[in-house]
């Protein structure tokens, strides 16, 4: 994965990744460290989402400028060069964002697969995984990823007692996920 230009964050990732390799599976410290690492990757993807949005807006503006009838040849050439550059940056950023999201998904799945993970930590991890899957769906538009996000959130809620303090938070997160999925599909 490429670095994102923040030495502090890059150092944090290196430290966390190094620490995890020396931790015993199923230990709360390992699970917490993996969760922090996945959150870091998710944060990186989020920052790229902002850049992608700005690049998309600029692409649209350049497209509009290129349709103007009164453009000189020099202006048209300049707009076309900038559009090519912005489009290349957009594609690179989307690829990097997808890579960071996939890494976060991989780490969350690793926590879920660990048979020694505490049930409470597993539920919280599954909730976080569902949100990263939702982010991935927003990036790729892959319907299977959206279905995976919803089923992962259901799995987080499976077997949770009504008196469990995490239940309300998980239900709220699930409700937000379903609302966002309905809005994304155009239904409500």
C-alpha positions in Angstrom: 0.0 0.0 0.0 1.2 3.5 -0.8 1.9 6.0 1.9 -0.5 8.9 2.2 1.9 11.6 3.0 1.5 11.7 6.7 4.7 10.5 8.4 2.9 10.4 11.8 0.1 8.1 10.5 2.6 6.0 8.6 4.7 5.5 11.7 1.5 4.6 13.7 0.7 1.9 11.1 4.2 0.5 11.3 4.2 0.4 15.1 0.8 -1.3 15.3 1.6 -3.8 12.6 4.8 -4.7 14.3 3.1 -5.0 17.7 0.4 -7.4 16.4 3.0 -9.9 15.1 4.2 -10.5 18.6 0.8 -10.8 20.3 -1.0 -14.0 21.2 -4.1 -14.8 19.2 -7.4 -14.0 21.0 -5.8 -11.7 23.6 -7.8 -8.4 24.1 -4.6 -6.4 23.5 -4.1 -8.0 20.1 -7.8 -7.5 19.1 -7.6 -3.8 20.3 -4.4 -3.3 18.3 -5.9 -4.9 15.2 -9.0 -2.7 15.6 -6.8 0.4 15.8 -4.9 -0.7 12.7 -8.2 -1.3 10.8 -9.5 2.1 11.9 -6.3 3.7 10.7 -6.8 2.2 7.2 -10.4 3.3 7.2 -9.4 6.8 8.1 -7.0 6.9 5.2 -9.7 5.7 2.9 -12.0 8.5 4.3 -9.4 11.2 3.5 -9.1 9.8 0.0 -12.9 10.0 -0.4 -12.7 13.8 0.2 -10.0 14.1 -2.4 -11.9 12.0 -4.9 -15.0 14.1 -4.4 -13.0 17.3 -5.1 -11.4 15.7 -8.2 -14.9 14.6 -9.4 -16.1 18.2 -9.1 -13.2 19.5 -11.0 -13.7 16.9 -13.8 -17.3 18.0 -14.1 -16.3 21.7 -14.3 -13.7 21.0 -16.9 -16.2 18.9 -19.0 -18.6 21.9 -18.8 -15.8 24.3 -19.9 -15.0 22.0 -22.9 -18.5 22.3 -24.2 -18.4 26.1 -24.5 -18.6 27.2 -28.1 -16.3 30.2 -27.7 -13.2 28.4 -26.7 -9.9 29.2 -28.4 -7.7 26.3 -29.5 -5.2 27.2 -26.7 -8.0 27.2 -24.0 -9.4 23.9 -25.3 -5.9 22.3 -25.3 -5.3 23.6 -21.7 -8.6 22.2 -20.5 -8.0 18.9 -22.2 -4.6 18.5 -20.6 -5.9 19.4 -17.2 -8.9 17.0 -17.6 -6.5 14.2 -18.5 -4.3 15.0 -15.4 -7.3 15.3 -13.0 -8.8 12.1 -14.4 -5.5 10.2 -13.8 -5.4 11.6 -10.3 -9.0 10.5 -9.7 -8.2 6.9 -11.0 -5.1 6.7 -8.8 -7.0 7.9 -5.7 -9.9 5.5 -6.2 -7.4 2.6 -6.5 -5.6 3.7 -3.3 -8.9 4.1 -1.5 -10.0 0.6 -2.5 -6.7 -0.8 -1.4 -7.0 0.8 2.1 -10.6 -0.4 2.5 -9.7 -3.9 1.4 -6.8 -3.9 4.0 -9.3 -2.8 6.7 -11.8 -5.5 5.7 -9.0 -8.1 5.8 -8.0 -7.1 9.4 -11.6 -7.0 10.6 -12.2 -10.5 9.1 -9.0 -11.7 10.9 -10.4 -10.6 14.2 -13.8 -12.3 13.5 -12.1 -15.5 12.5 -10.1 -15.7 15.7 -11.9 -18.3 17.8 -10.5 -16.8 21.0 -11.9 -13.3 20.4 -14.2 -12.1 23.3 -17.8 -12.1 22.1 -18.3 -8.4 23.0 -15.2 -7.5 21.0 -16.3 -9.7 18.1 -19.7 -7.9 18.0 -18.1 -4.5 18.0 -15.6 -5.6 15.4 -18.4 -6.9 13.2 -20.2 -3.6 13.5 -17.0 -1.8 12.3 -16.5 -4.4 9.5 -20.1 -3.7 8.3 -19.3 0.1 8.1 -16.0 -0.5 6.2 -18.0 -2.8 3.8 -20.5 0.0 3.4 -17.7 2.4 2.5 -16.4 -0.2 0.0 -19.8 -0.5 -1.5 -19.9 3.3 -1.9 -16.6 3.2 -3.7 -17.2 0.2 -5.9 -21.0 0.1 -6.3 -20.7 -3.7 -5.9 -24.1 -4.9 -4.7 -22.6 -8.0 -3.1 -20.5 -5.8 -0.8 -23.7 -4.1 0.3 -25.3 -7.4 1.0 -22.2 -8.5 2.9 -22.4 -5.3 5.0 -26.0 -5.9 6.0 -25.4 -9.6 6.8 -22.3 -8.7 8.8 -24.4 -6.3 10.9 -27.1 -9.0 11.4 -24.3 -11.3 12.6 -23.2 -8.7 15.1 -26.7 -8.6 16.5 -27.2 -12.4 16.5 -27.7 -13.8 20.0 -27.2 -10.5 21.8 -29.4 -10.2 24.9 -31.9 -7.4 25.1 -30.4 -6.1 28.3 -26.9 -6.0 26.8 -25.7 -2.3 26.8 -24.1 -2.8 23.3 -27.5 -3.8 21.8 -28.8 -0.3 21.4 -25.7 1.0 19.8 -25.6 -1.9 17.4 -29.3 -1.5 16.5 -28.7 2.2 15.9 -25.7 1.4 13.6 -27.8 -1.2 11.8 -30.6 1.3 11.3 -28.2 3.9 9.8 -26.8 1.2 7.5 -30.2 0.2 6.3 -31.3 3.8 5.8 -28.1 4.6 3.9 -28.6 1.5 1.8 -32.2 2.5 1.0 -31.1 6.0 0.1 -28.4 4.6 -2.2 -30.8 2.3 -4.0 -33.3 5.2 -4.4 -36.0 3.6 -2.2 -37.1 4.6 1.3 
